[in-house]
Amino acid sequence: MTGIRGIRTDHCLDVTPADSLARMAELVYRPVIFTAKALFAGLGIRFDIVGLDRIPPVGGAIIAINHTSYLDFALAGLPAEYAGHRLVRFMAKDAIFRHPVGGPLMRGMKHIPVDREAGSQAFRDAVREAKAGELIGVFPEATMSRSFEVKDIKNGAVRMAIAANVPLIPMIVFGGHRILGYDRKDFSRGKTVAMTLGEPMHPKRGDDAEALTVELRSRMADLLDQTLDRYPAPKAGEDPWWLPKRRGGTAPTLEEAEAIEERIRAERAARREGDGYPV
């Protein structure tokens, strides 16, 4: 293992490709990265990153990432930064782009807004940017996982990789939910965030997108197990709420988590109906 600034990694690419140098001129993204690193250092986060060599030094790719915390956007961009000072353009809900503070930042970093009612434009934007050599970050589960397992995923990431003719890289981020997740906020120091990038897939035109989506989810589930295998065990007497139930934690199972989501959706629909909004 080679260490980078206190980060345990299995590989370090000392490469700064020309296109990454050009992106350093961006006046928004680099300061945001610097600020995020400073915040993570202040929180004493211990990073454990495996698979940096899976990030291509140049050229486009789709990175399919699991989703368990509100920090995943900031965390999931770090491997590309450490591998070769590359930037990831994330696909995110368009509501964030309408925020008076977050909106200008998201647009300045060239992230891609997703309108869930009309996602075709976001798809075209992502394919165009990937063809132009950008790394595109996608959360194919769409919403955060309450079970901390990999939920069912949508086929958009696979379809983008096929349309852009770029690699599809599965990735797991684990640990951010211990800091900021559903109903959780704990900024105490010393937590571990582990990330694992898998072997790239190379979908081609004519491939079965649904079958490849099943394969992608399977690969992500395997990467989650690899990540959990090396993640620090809970301390004696600690409530392991942050671990999947099958690994000895007290998180809900996938089925229990889906039941929770169904109840929340029903409650929201009832509130909207009571307020006179269409359900």
N, C-alpha and C positions, 0 to 999 in steps of 0.2 A: 504494500500500500504506500502511496505517495501522499504526503500531507500538503494541503494548500491553506495557509492562514488558519490553521486549526481545524480544517475540514478533512475528514478521512475520505479518500477516494481510491478507486482501483486503477485510475489512469488519469494522467494530466497531459493535455495537449498544449504545448507551448507554441501555439500557432495564432497569428493574428491576420486572417485573410483580408485581402484588399477591400472587399465589400464591407467587412466589419469596421475597418478604419473609416470608411466613408460615413458609416452610420454614427460614428462618434461625434460628427458635427451636429447631430440632433441636439437641440437645446433643452429638450424636455425629458427624454427617456433616461439619459445618463445621470442627471441629478436625482431622478427618482430612484434609480438603482443604488446610487451612493447613499441616499437617505434610508432606503430599506435595509441596506447592509448595516448602517449605523444603528438602526432600531433593533435589528436582530442581534447585533453585538451587545447592545444595552440589555437585552433580555437574556443574554448568556446562552443563546441557542447553540447546541452542539449539532453540527451537520454531519451526516453520514451519507455520502453520495457514491453510488456505484453505477458505472456505465457511461462515463463522460465521453468515451470514445465512440459512442453510438450517435453523438451529435455530429453531423457532417461539417467539416471546416468551411465549406462553401456550398451554395445551392439550396434550393427549397426543400422543405419536408413538412409533414403534418405530424405533430406530437399529440398523441391521445393520452390524456391525464385523468386519473381518478379525482374525485371531488368530495372532500370531507370537511373543509373549513373555509372561513372567509379570507384566510391568508393564502389560499392556494395559488392565486394569480401571481402574487409577489414571490412565493417560494418556488413555483415551477419554472420561473425564468432563470433561476440561478445556475442550473447546470450548463445552459448555453453560454451564459456569461463566463463561467469558469473554464469551459472547454475551449473557447476561442473568442471571447468578447462579442458573442453574437447576441442579437436581440430577438425576442419572441413576440409576435403579434397575436394577441389573444382575442378570441371571439367571446363577446360578453353581451349581456342583456342591454338592449337599447336604452332602457330607463337610466342606466348609469351615465350614458352620454348626454342625457338631458339635465343632469345635476349641475348646479351653477359652478361648483368647484371641480367635481370629478369629470364632468364633460370635457372641458378644455384640456385637462390632463390626458384623458383617454384618446382624444383626437390627436393631440400633440405626439403621443406615443404610437400613433397609427394602428391602434387596436381596431377591431372590426365589430360594429354594432349588429346585434341579432334581434330582429323583430320576430317573435315566436309565431305571430299570426301570418307573417309573410317572409319566411326565411330564405327565399330564393335569391334575393339580392345579396345577403350575407354570404351565401354559398358561392355566388359568382365572384364576389370581392375576394374571398379566401383563395379560390382557385387562381385568380389573376395574380395575387401577391405571391402565392407559392411558385407559380410559373416564373415569376420575376426573381426568384431566389430567396424569398423570405421563409423563415420558420414560423409556422402557424400553430398556435396552441389551442387545442379543442378539449372540452370537457364533455365526452360523449354520454355521460350519465344525465346531463342537463341540470340536475339539482343535486345538492349535497346528500351523501349517504349517511343515514342515522345509524346504520348497522356497522359502518366502517368497512364493510365488504364492498366488492365491486357490484353495483346494481346492473340491471339490464341496460344495455347501451343502444344508442341510435346509430344508424348506418352512415351518418353524414361524414364522419372522419374518413371512412373507407372510400366513399364516393368522391370526396375531395382529392384524395391521393390518386385515385384512378384518373380523374379528370385532369389533374395537373401533371400526372406522370412523375410523381415524386415519392420518396420513401415515406412509410408510415411507421412512426416510432412509438411503441407503447411505453408508458411511464407511470410510476406509482410515487405519490407523496404521502407520507404518514407522519403524523405528529402535530401538524398545525391545528388540528381540532382540539388539542389539549390546551391551546392558547386562546383561540377564538373560533367557536363553532356554534351550532344550535344550542341556545340556552346556556352557553359556557363562555366565561371570560376569566382568564387566569394569566396575569402578566408576571407571575413569579419567575425567577431566573432558573436556568439550568436544565431546561427540557431538551430532548433530542428530536430532531426532524430528520427522518431517513428518506432517501429518494433512490429509486432504482429505475434505470432505463434499460429496456430490453432490445434484443436484436431487431433491426428494422425489417418490416414487411415490405414487399415490393409489388403491390397490386398493379395489374395491367388491364387495359381495355378488354372487355369481353369476359373478365372474371366475374364470378357470382358475388355481388356486394353483400348479400345477406349471409352467405357462408363465410365470407371473410370477416364479417362483423362478429359472428359467433367465435371465430378463431381469435380475433382481437380481444374479445372479452376473456376468453380462456387464457390468453397470454398475460393479460393484466392481472387476472386472479393468481396465476403462478408467480408473477412478480410481487404481488402483495404478500404471498407466503414467504418468498425469499427475503422480503423487507422485514417481515415480522420475526423471521428466524434470527436476525441479527439485532433486532431492536431491544434495548434494555428492558429487563423484566420489571414488573411493579415491585416497589419496595414492600417489605414486610408490613402487613396491616393496611396497606394502601388499597383503596377502592379502585379496581381495574376497570372503571366505567369506559375507558378509552380504548379497550381491547375488544375485538370481535368475540362473541360468545363462544364460538368453537375453539378459540385460543385461550379460554379461561377467563375472559372478560365478562362484564355485566351489560354490555351493549345489547340492544335488541337484535334478534336474528333478522335476516332479510325479510322474511314473511311478517314478523312483528313490526318491523320498520315500515313496511308497505301499509299495514293496517293503520299505523299512526298517521301516515301521509293521507290515507283515504279519509280519516276522521277530520284532519285539518282542512282538507279540500272541501269537505261537506260543510264544515263550520263557516268557512269563508264564503261559500256559495250562499248559505243561509243569511249571513250578514249582508251580502250584496243585495239579495232579494228583499230583505227588510228595509234597506236603504233606498229601494226603488231602482236599483241598477239591474240591467239584464244579466242573467246568470249564463 
